Amino acid sequence: MVASSFIGLFIGYYLDKWLGTSPWMTLIWLGFGIASGFRNIFILTRRAMRELEQEEEQDQKDDGPD
């Protein structure tokens, strides 16, 4: 999350320098970076929850009725 925020910040900063639009590009690209970071957290959390559910299902199958 931190890396994507910094990447967005740097892209916006350099676009502002190049285009002379300070601070708008910095704010816009920082927002994109933060949104990307949250998206990555969401995807990783969903993947971890899916793996946990699969492990629980496998444990239930292994324990089965005696």
C-alpha positions in Angstrom: 0.0 0.0 0.0 2.8 2.4 0.9 4.7 1.7 -2.4 1.6 2.4 -4.6 0.9 5.7 -2.7 4.5 6.9 -3.2 4.5 5.9 -6.8 1.3 7.9 -7.3 2.8 10.8 -5.4 6.0 10.9 -7.5 4.1 10.6 -10.8 1.9 13.5 -9.8 4.8 15.6 -8.5 6.8 15.2 -11.7 3.7 15.9 -13.9 3.0 19.0 -11.9 6.6 20.1 -12.5 6.4 19.4 -16.2 3.0 20.8 -16.9 2.9 23.6 -14.2 -0.4 22.4 -12.7 0.7 22.4 -9.1 -0.9 20.8 -6.9 -3.6 19.2 -9.0 -1.7 16.3 -10.6 0.0 15.5 -7.3 -3.4 15.2 -5.5 -5.0 13.3 -8.4 -2.2 10.8 -8.7 -1.8 10.4 -4.9 -5.5 9.5 -4.8 -4.9 6.9 -7.5 -2.0 5.5 -5.6 -4.0 5.3 -2.3 -7.0 3.7 -4.1 -4.6 1.1 -5.7 -3.1 0.3 -2.3 -6.6 -0.3 -0.8 -7.5 -2.4 -3.8 -4.4 -4.5 -3.2 -5.2 -5.0 0.4 -8.8 -6.0 -0.5 -7.5 -8.6 -3.0 -5.0 -10.1 -0.6 -7.5 -10.2 2.2 -10.1 -11.9 0.0 -7.5 -14.4 -1.2 -6.4 -15.2 2.4 -10.0 -15.7 3.4 -10.7 -18.1 0.5 -7.6 -20.1 1.4 -8.7 -20.3 5.1 -12.1 -21.5 4.0 -10.6 -24.2 1.8 -8.4 -25.3 4.7 -11.4 -25.5 7.0 -13.3 -27.5 4.4 -10.4 -29.9 4.0 -10.1 -30.3 7.8 -13.8 -31.1 8.0 -13.5 -33.7 5.3 -10.4 -35.3 7.0 -12.1 -35.5 10.4 -15.4 -36.8 8.9 -17.9 -38.9 10.9 -16.3 -41.8 12.9 
